[in-house]
Amino acid sequence: MELCNGYTELTDVAEQRRRFNADLEIRRNMGKPLPTLDENFLGALESGMPACSGVALGLDRLFMLAMNKKEIKDVILFPSPIA
């Protein structure tokens, strides 16, 4: 049973900046407010942030475990047909 998924963080400053700008373009096209780029974060990447990773724990998965459910759709408030 998977309760958490692990992932590595993106530490390439050029790629992260490209992704931030791509997200801003999507928001611009949708007429949504544009947040400012987090230059402090990008600066930390540029100065050599070491490789790191994270873990994402979903409450839905904890609920599945606690309620002894086999399907995630059984614990999601608004399940989709493909969940």
Backbone as a printed PyTorch tensor [residue, N CA C, xyz], in Angstrom:
tensor([[[  0.8470,  -1.1710,   0.0000],
         [  0.0000,   0.0000,   0.0000],
         [  0.8950,   1.2370,   0.0000]],

        [[  0.6220,   2.1500,  -0.8780],
         [  1.3860,   3.3940,  -0.9320],
         [  0.6630,   4.4690,  -0.1400]],

        [[  1.2860,   4.9440,   0.9280],
         [  0.7180,   6.0430,   1.7020],
         [  1.3310,   7.3730,   1.3150]],

        [[  2.5760,   7.3630,   0.8870],
         [  3.2800,   8.5800,   0.5060],
         [  4.0330,   8.3250,  -0.7960]],

        [[  4.1560,   9.3550,  -1.5850],
         [  5.0120,   9.2270,  -2.7490],
         [  6.2300,  10.1170,  -2.5510]],

        [[  7.3750,   9.5920,  -2.9370],
         [  8.6100,  10.3440,  -2.8170],
         [  8.9730,  10.9630,  -4.1550]],

        [[  9.6790,  12.0410,  -4.1180],
         [ 10.0880,  12.7180,  -5.3380],
         [ 11.3610,  13.4950,  -5.0750]],

        [[ 12.0720,  13.7820,  -6.1310],
         [ 13.2560,  14.6320,  -5.9960],
         [ 12.8730,  16.0500,  -6.3790]],

        [[ 13.4880,  17.0000,  -5.7440],
         [ 13.2110,  18.4100,  -6.0120],
         [ 13.9660,  18.8650,  -7.2560]],

        [[ 13.3430,  19.7530,  -7.9820],
         [ 13.9800,  20.3500,  -9.1410],
         [ 14.9490,  21.4230,  -8.6500]],

        [[ 16.2310,  21.2360,  -8.9000],
         [ 17.2330,  22.1890,  -8.4180],
         [ 17.9540,  22.9180,  -9.5500]],

        [[ 17.5080,  22.7170, -10.7830],
         [ 18.0970,  23.4110, -11.9340],
         [ 17.4060,  24.7680, -12.0690]],

        [[ 18.1410,  25.8560, -11.8010],
         [ 17.5450,  27.1950, -11.7750],
         [ 16.9640,  27.5860, -13.1320]],

        [[ 17.6350,  27.2710, -14.2180],
         [ 17.1250,  27.6430, -15.5440],
         [ 15.8100,  26.9240, -15.8380]],

        [[ 15.7400,  25.6530, -15.5280],
         [ 14.5110,  24.8860, -15.7580],
         [ 13.3870,  25.3630, -14.8490]],

        [[ 13.7090,  25.6650, -13.6030],
         [ 12.6690,  26.1410, -12.6820],
         [ 12.1270,  27.4900, -13.1390]],

        [[ 13.0250,  28.3780, -13.5680],
         [ 12.5850,  29.6910, -14.0590],
         [ 11.7090,  29.5220, -15.3040]],

        [[ 12.0830,  28.6000, -16.2020],
         [ 11.2860,  28.3480, -17.3990],
         [  9.8840,  27.8720, -17.0190]],

        [[  9.8110,  26.9740, -16.0410],
         [  8.5030,  26.4620, -15.6070],
         [  7.6660,  27.5490, -14.9420]],

        [[  8.2910,  28.3660, -14.1150],
         [  7.5620,  29.4690, -13.4950],
         [  6.9970,  30.3960, -14.5750]],

        [[  7.8230,  30.7370, -15.5560],
         [  7.3720,  31.6300, -16.6210],
         [  6.2770,  30.9840, -17.4720]],

        [[  6.3650,  29.6880, -17.7150],
         [  5.3150,  28.9870, -18.4630],
         [  3.9980,  29.0310, -17.6840]],

        [[  4.0730,  28.8500, -16.3710],
         [  2.8680,  28.9390, -15.5370],
         [  2.2750,  30.3440, -15.5900]],

        [[  3.1360,  31.3530, -15.5460],
         [  2.6530,  32.7340, -15.6400],
         [  1.9550,  32.9860, -16.9720]],

        [[  2.4880,  32.4320, -18.0430],
         [  1.8720,  32.6070, -19.3650],
         [  0.4830,  31.9610, -19.4030]],

        [[  0.3530,  30.8050, -18.8150],
         [ -0.9540,  30.1390, -18.7460],
         [ -1.9380,  31.0080, -17.9680]],

        [[ -1.4930,  31.5310, -16.8330],
         [ -2.3620,  32.3920, -16.0250],
         [ -2.7310,  33.6710, -16.7890]],

        [[ -1.7580,  34.2350, -17.5100],
         [ -2.0060,  35.4510, -18.2940],
         [ -3.0880,  35.1750, -19.3340]],

        [[ -2.9770,  34.0460, -20.0210],
         [ -3.9550,  33.6780, -21.0440],
         [ -5.3420,  33.4170, -20.4710]],

        [[ -5.4030,  33.0270, -19.2080],
         [ -6.6830,  32.7620, -18.5570],
         [ -7.2410,  34.0070, -17.8680]],

        [[ -6.4830,  35.1060, -17.9090],
         [ -6.9270,  36.3420, -17.2680],
         [ -6.8440,  36.3070, -15.7560]],

        [[ -5.9970,  35.4390, -15.2190],
         [ -5.8440,  35.3260, -13.7690],
         [ -4.7410,  36.2580, -13.2790]],

        [[ -4.7710,  36.5940, -11.9910],
         [ -3.6940,  37.4370, -11.4290],
         [ -2.3440,  36.7480, -11.5710]],

        [[ -1.3250,  37.5580, -11.7760],
         [  0.0270,  37.0260, -11.9580],
         [  0.8540,  37.2470, -10.6940]],

        [[  1.2380,  36.1670, -10.0260],
         [  2.1240,  36.3330,  -8.8750],
         [  3.5270,  36.7080,  -9.3480]],

        [[  4.2970,  37.2990,  -8.4580],
         [  5.6800,  37.6170,  -8.8100],
         [  6.5230,  36.3580,  -8.6470]],

        [[  7.5920,  36.2890,  -9.4260],
         [  8.5050,  35.1550,  -9.2980],
         [  9.2030,  35.2210,  -7.9470]],

        [[  9.4230,  34.0710,  -7.3580],
         [ 10.1120,  33.9920,  -6.0720],
         [ 11.6190,  34.0450,  -6.3360]],

        [[ 12.1350,  35.2570,  -6.4320],
         [ 13.5470,  35.4520,  -6.7610],
         [ 14.4690,  34.9550,  -5.6530]],

        [[ 14.0090,  34.9850,  -4.4030],
         [ 14.8300,  34.4440,  -3.3170],
         [ 15.0340,  32.9460,  -3.5100]],

        [[ 13.9650,  32.2460,  -3.8620],
         [ 14.0700,  30.8120,  -4.1110],
         [ 14.9710,  30.5360,  -5.3070]],

        [[ 14.7710,  31.2770,  -6.3890],
         [ 15.6050,  31.0890,  -7.5770],
         [ 17.0710,  31.4180,  -7.2710]],

        [[ 17.2910,  32.4250,  -6.4400],
         [ 18.6490,  32.7640,  -6.0330],
         [ 19.2980,  31.6350,  -5.2390]],

        [[ 18.5110,  30.9880,  -4.3790],
         [ 19.0380,  29.8550,  -3.6120],
         [ 19.4230,  28.7150,  -4.5460]],

        [[ 18.5980,  28.4620,  -5.5500],
         [ 18.9380,  27.4320,  -6.5320],
         [ 20.2200,  27.7930,  -7.2690]],

        [[ 20.3190,  29.0470,  -7.6450],
         [ 21.4750,  29.4970,  -8.4180],
         [ 22.7720,  29.4140,  -7.6120]],

        [[ 22.6730,  29.6180,  -6.3150],
         [ 23.8930,  29.5860,  -5.5080],
         [ 24.3250,  28.1610,  -5.1590]],

        [[ 23.5640,  27.1780,  -5.6060],
         [ 24.0050,  25.8000,  -5.4430],
         [ 23.2370,  25.0000,  -4.4150]],

        [[ 21.9550,  25.0360,  -4.4780],
         [ 21.1570,  24.2190,  -3.5710],
         [ 21.4760,  22.7450,  -3.8130]],

        [[ 21.7910,  22.0010,  -2.7610],
         [ 22.1440,  20.5890,  -2.9600],
         [ 20.9340,  19.7510,  -3.3630]],

        [[ 21.2040,  18.5890,  -3.9080],
         [ 20.1330,  17.6690,  -4.2600],
         [ 19.3240,  17.3460,  -3.0120]],

        [[ 18.0110,  17.3210,  -3.1650],
         [ 17.1430,  17.0250,  -2.0260],
         [ 15.8780,  16.3400,  -2.5230]],

        [[ 15.1080,  15.8450,  -1.5840],
         [ 13.8770,  15.1560,  -1.9600],
         [ 12.7900,  15.4800,  -0.9580]],

        [[ 11.5840,  15.0490,  -1.2800],
         [ 10.4580,  15.2910,  -0.3970],
         [  9.4940,  14.1170,  -0.4270]],

        [[  8.5240,  14.1900,   0.4460],
         [  7.4990,  13.1590,   0.5280],
         [  6.1490,  13.8620,   0.6300]],

        [[  5.1860,  13.3800,  -0.1380],
         [  3.8420,  13.9400,  -0.0900],
         [  2.8950,  12.8970,   0.4940]],

        [[  2.3290,  13.2120,   1.6470],
         [  1.3970,  12.3160,   2.3160],
         [ -0.0180,  12.8020,   2.0470]],

        [[ -0.8290,  11.9640,   1.4380],
         [ -2.2070,  12.3310,   1.1490],
         [ -3.1320,  11.8840,   2.2620]],

        [[ -3.9590,  12.8110,   2.7490],
         [ -4.9310,  12.4500,   3.7760],
         [ -5.9090,  11.4050,   3.2660]],

        [[ -6.2010,  11.4570,   1.9590],
         [ -7.1100,  10.4610,   1.3950],
         [ -6.5700,   9.0500,   1.6200]],

        [[ -5.2740,   8.8840,   1.5120],
         [ -4.6790,   7.5620,   1.7130],
         [ -4.7150,   7.1520,   3.1860]],

        [[ -4.5390,   8.1240,   4.0700],
         [ -4.6670,   7.8160,   5.4910],
         [ -6.1030,   7.4100,   5.8280]],

        [[ -7.0590,   8.1060,   5.2310],
         [ -8.4680,   7.7530,   5.4440],
         [ -8.7540,   6.3530,   4.9220]],

        [[ -8.1860,   6.0050,   3.7750],
         [ -8.3620,   4.6500,   3.2410],
         [ -7.8760,   3.6200,   4.2540]],

        [[ -6.7190,   3.8650,   4.8140],
         [ -6.1490,   2.9390,   5.7810],
         [ -7.0200,   2.8590,   7.0350]],

        [[ -7.4100,   4.0060,   7.5600],
         [ -8.2040,   4.0470,   8.7920],
         [ -9.5760,   3.4120,   8.6220]],

        [[-10.1560,   3.5650,   7.4190],
         [-11.5130,   3.0580,   7.1710],
         [-11.5140,   1.6920,   6.4860]],

        [[-10.3130,   1.1310,   6.2940],
         [-10.1720,  -0.1810,   5.6570],
         [-10.8390,  -0.2190,   4.2810]],

        [[-10.5800,   0.8010,   3.4680],
         [-11.1470,   0.8890,   2.1210],
         [-10.0880,   0.4980,   1.1030]],

        [[-10.5140,  -0.1440,   0.0430],
         [ -9.6130,  -0.5850,  -1.0260],
         [ -9.5560,   0.4200,  -2.1780]],

        [[-10.5790,   1.2380,  -2.3260],
         [-10.6770,   2.1950,  -3.4340],
         [-10.6130,   3.6200,  -2.8980]],

        [[ -9.7900,   4.4480,  -3.5300],
         [ -9.6620,   5.8340,  -3.0850],
         [-10.9720,   6.5980,  -3.2650]],

        [[-11.7690,   6.1990,  -4.2510],
         [-13.0410,   6.8870,  -4.4870],
         [-13.9960,   6.7380,  -3.3070]],

        [[-13.7500,   5.7530,  -2.4400],
         [-14.6100,   5.5500,  -1.2780],
         [-14.3560,   6.5520,  -0.1600]],

        [[-13.2790,   7.3220,  -0.2540],
         [-12.9670,   8.2960,   0.7890],
         [-12.8860,   9.7310,   0.2720]],

        [[-13.0610,   9.9180,  -1.0230],
         [-13.0040,  11.2540,  -1.6080],
         [-14.4100,  11.8410,  -1.6080]],

        [[-14.5470,  13.0760,  -1.1360],
         [-15.8520,  13.7150,  -1.0160],
         [-16.5630,  13.8280,  -2.3610]],

        [[-15.8340,  14.2470,  -3.3930],
         [-16.4150,  14.3810,  -4.7250],
         [-15.6220,  13.5500,  -5.7180]],

        [[-15.7940,  12.2310,  -5.7210],
         [-14.9960,  11.3830,  -6.6240],
         [-15.3590,  11.6200,  -8.0790]],

        [[-14.3810,  11.4780,  -8.9430],
         [-14.6350,  11.5690, -10.3760],
         [-14.8260,  10.1570, -10.9030]],

        [[-15.4160,  10.0290, -12.0700],
         [-15.6260,   8.6920, -12.6290],
         [-14.3300,   7.9250, -12.8820]],

        [[-13.1970,   8.6350, -13.0170],
         [-11.9420,   7.9660, -13.3080],
         [-11.0890,   7.7320, -12.0690]],

        [[-11.5460,   8.1870, -10.9000],
         [-10.7520,   8.0370,  -9.6610],
         [-10.6810,   6.5900,  -9.2330]]])
